[in-house]
Amino acid sequence: MKAIIHRKYGLPEVLEFVELEKPIPQDDEVLIKVRASSINAMEWYGMIGLPIGRLGGGLTKPKDPRLGVDYSGIVEAVGEARSDFKVGDEVFGARNGAYAEYVAVKKIIIPKPKNISFEEAASVPIAALTALQGLRDFGKIQAGQKVLINGASGGVGHFAVQIAKAFGAEVTAVCSSRNIEIARASGADYVIDYAEENFTLVAKKYDLLLDVAGTHSWKEYKRVLKPDAHFVIVGAPKSAGLIGPLSHVIKVKFASWRASQKVDFFIAKFNNEDMNLLAEFLETEKLKPFVEETYPLSQTAEAMRRFGQGHVRGKIVVTM
Ligand SMILES: NC(=O)c1ccc[n+]([C@@H]2O[C@H](COP(=O)([O-])OP(=O)(O)OC[C@H]3O[C@@H](n4cnc5c(N)ncnc54)[C@H](OP(=O)(O)O)[C@@H]3O)[C@@H](O)[C@H]2O)c1
C-alpha cells in the first residue's frame, strides 16, 4: 500500500511517499481502506521532532516513521473477535499511521454519519475532540455563558465555536480578517478581527475563555475574565525550542497561580463516547466541518507546508 513516512525529523521535505506492507488485522481489529485523513499540529510536531517529543518518540530519528492520526474510510475486513462492524461499513476515527491506504484499528472507530463526506469526517477527530473536551470538561461550559474563543477559525477553533453554540453559550470569536466569514458561518455571535482590535482591552468580561491561539500574556487575558471564570489553554503559536509551545503554557500557569479564575491546560484524549457525541452533533448539523483544501496522499508534504504557513480556514485534508 502507499503511505507517508519520515525517517528523520525536519520540515515537510523529510516526508516520503513509499510502498509499505498492507496491515493484516488481528482478531480484535478492523481493517479500514482509508479514504481521507487530516493535518493537525500533532503531526506537525511529530514531523519536526521537538526535543521534548523525542524523549519518547526517538532521540535522533523517529522510532515509528508513520504519520497521521485522523481517518475516515470503509471497512475492508473484520477480525474474528469483532461483531460490531461489517465489510462495507463507512467509519471514522483515530489511529497512528493514517497517512496510508489502510489502517488496522482496534479502539477508536465510529460509524460515519451519512450526511457528511469522507473528507469532512476525517477533519473531525483530533480537532473537534479537543474543542469538546476543552469547553465541556475543563471550561465547564453552561448555557447562557459568555464564551470567548481566541483562534476561532482554524481546525480546533471553528469546531469550538459550533460546539459552544450547541451548549447554548453566547460566543465571541477572535480571528484574522481573512477568516471572519468562517467564524460567522460557525455561528459566532460576535467576531473580533485581531488586527483591528485587541480583545483584552474591551470592557466585556467572559465566563470562559478557550485559548487556542495563545497570543497574549496572563496579565492581558485576566482583564477580560470574570473572577470565577474558567480559562482553558489549548495551544500556542507554532514554535520550536526545547519544549515548543509548552513554554507559553508554563508562563501562563506560573503567572496565574494565585488567580481566582480556574486555569487549565489539557491534552485531548480519544474515547468512543465523545466520538459518538460528535457523530450525533454531525448528524443533527450542530457541527459542520469546514475543509479549506484537500491534497492527494502523494502531496502530503505540500499539505503540511500549507498547514505550517498558518491562517487555514477550518481544516486541510489528505485523500487516498
Ligand atoms: N491541547 C490539545 O490537546 C490540542 C489538540 C489539538 C491542537 N492543539 C493546539 O491548538 C492550536 C491550534 O490548533 P489548530 O489545529 O486549530 O491550528 P490552526 O488551524 O492553525 O489554527 C490556529 C488559530 O489561531 C489563530 N491565530 C493566529 N494568530 C492569531 C492571533 N494573533 N490572535 C488570535 N488568533 C490567532 C488562527 O486564526 P487566523 O487563521 O484567522 O489567523 C487560527 O484560528 C495549536 O497550538 C495546537 O498545537 C492542542
The ligand as an SDF file (V2000), in Angstrom:
LIG
                    3D

 48 52  0  0  0  0  0  0  0  0999 V2000
   -4.2710   20.5820   23.8550 N   0  0  0  0  0  0  0  0  0  0  0  0
   -4.5860   19.7240   22.9030 C   0  0  0  0  0  0  0  0  0  0  0  0
   -4.9470   18.5710   23.1360 O   0  0  0  0  0  0  0  0  0  0  0  0
   -4.5000   20.1840   21.4700 C   0  0  0  0  0  0  0  0  0  0  0  0
   -5.0660   19.4340   20.4410 C   0  0  0  0  0  0  0  0  0  0  0  0
   -5.0250   19.9360   19.1250 C   0  0  0  0  0  0  0  0  0  0  0  0
   -4.3850   21.1530   18.8770 C   0  0  0  0  0  0  0  0  0  0  0  0
   -3.8050   21.8220   19.9090 N   0  0  0  0  0  0  0  0  0  0  0  0
   -3.1590   23.1220   19.6870 C   0  0  0  0  0  0  0  0  0  0  0  0
   -4.1550   24.0480   19.3260 O   0  0  0  0  0  0  0  0  0  0  0  0
   -3.6010   25.0590   18.4950 C   0  0  0  0  0  0  0  0  0  0  0  0
   -4.4590   25.2410   17.2750 C   0  0  0  0  0  0  0  0  0  0  0  0
   -4.5090   24.0640   16.5020 O   0  0  0  0  0  0  0  0  0  0  0  0
   -5.2930   24.1040   15.1280 P   0  0  0  0  0  0  0  0  0  0  0  0
   -5.1570   22.7670   14.5120 O   0  0  0  0  0  0  0  0  0  0  0  0
   -6.6460   24.6950   15.3260 O   0  0  0  0  0  0  0  0  0  0  0  0
   -4.3710   25.1630   14.3260 O   0  0  0  0  0  0  0  0  0  0  0  0
   -4.7910   26.1860   13.1850 P   0  0  0  0  0  0  0  0  0  0  0  0
   -5.8130   25.5460   12.3180 O   0  0  0  0  0  0  0  0  0  0  0  0
   -3.5320   26.6510   12.5760 O   0  0  0  0  0  0  0  0  0  0  0  0
   -5.4960   27.3970   13.9770 O   0  0  0  0  0  0  0  0  0  0  0  0
   -4.7800   28.4210   14.6120 C   0  0  0  0  0  0  0  0  0  0  0  0
   -5.7420   29.5080   15.0220 C   0  0  0  0  0  0  0  0  0  0  0  0
   -5.0140   30.5570   15.6730 O   0  0  0  0  0  0  0  0  0  0  0  0
   -5.4550   31.7980   15.1330 C   0  0  0  0  0  0  0  0  0  0  0  0
   -4.4720   32.8690   15.2880 N   0  0  0  0  0  0  0  0  0  0  0  0
   -3.2540   33.0020   14.7060 C   0  0  0  0  0  0  0  0  0  0  0  0
   -2.6940   34.1520   15.1210 N   0  0  0  0  0  0  0  0  0  0  0  0
   -3.5650   34.7330   15.9680 C   0  0  0  0  0  0  0  0  0  0  0  0
   -3.5740   35.9360   16.7170 C   0  0  0  0  0  0  0  0  0  0  0  0
   -2.5330   36.7900   16.6800 N   0  0  0  0  0  0  0  0  0  0  0  0
   -4.6510   36.2030   17.5030 N   0  0  0  0  0  0  0  0  0  0  0  0
   -5.7100   35.3420   17.5620 C   0  0  0  0  0  0  0  0  0  0  0  0
   -5.7690   34.1990   16.8430 N   0  0  0  0  0  0  0  0  0  0  0  0
   -4.7080   33.8980   16.0710 C   0  0  0  0  0  0  0  0  0  0  0  0
   -5.7580   31.4850   13.7030 C   0  0  0  0  0  0  0  0  0  0  0  0
   -6.6090   32.4980   13.1600 O   0  0  0  0  0  0  0  0  0  0  0  0
   -6.3250   33.1030   11.6700 P   0  0  0  0  0  0  0  0  0  0  0  0
   -6.0260   31.8970   10.8100 O   0  0  0  0  0  0  0  0  0  0  0  0
   -7.6010   33.7570   11.3090 O   0  0  0  0  0  0  0  0  0  0  0  0
   -5.1420   33.9910   11.7960 O   0  0  0  0  0  0  0  0  0  0  0  0
   -6.4610   30.1370   13.8480 C   0  0  0  0  0  0  0  0  0  0  0  0
   -7.8160   30.3330   14.1980 O   0  0  0  0  0  0  0  0  0  0  0  0
   -2.1610   24.6250   18.2000 C   0  0  0  0  0  0  0  0  0  0  0  0
   -1.3080   25.3310   19.0480 O   0  0  0  0  0  0  0  0  0  0  0  0
   -2.1500   23.1460   18.5620 C   0  0  0  0  0  0  0  0  0  0  0  0
   -0.8770   22.7270   18.9780 O   0  0  0  0  0  0  0  0  0  0  0  0
   -3.8540   21.3760   21.1910 C   0  0  0  0  0  0  0  0  0  0  0  0
  1  2  1  0
  2  3  2  0
  2  4  1  0
  4  5  1  0
  4 48  2  0
  5  6  2  0
  6  7  1  0
  7  8  2  0
  8  9  1  0
  8 48  1  0
  9 10  1  0
  9 46  1  0
 10 11  1  0
 11 12  1  0
 11 44  1  0
 12 13  1  0
 13 14  1  0
 14 15  2  0
 14 16  1  0
 14 17  1  0
 17 18  1  0
 18 19  2  0
 18 20  1  0
 18 21  1  0
 21 22  1  0
 22 23  1  0
 23 24  1  0
 23 42  1  0
 24 25  1  0
 25 26  1  0
 25 36  1  0
 26 27  1  0
 26 35  1  0
 27 28  2  0
 28 29  1  0
 29 30  1  0
 29 35  2  0
 30 31  1  0
 30 32  2  0
 32 33  1  0
 33 34  2  0
 34 35  1  0
 36 37  1  0
 36 42  1  0
 37 38  1  0
 38 39  2  0
 38 40  1  0
 38 41  1  0
 42 43  1  0
 44 45  1  0
 44 46  1  0
 46 47  1  0
M  CHG  2   8   1  16  -1
M  END
$$$$
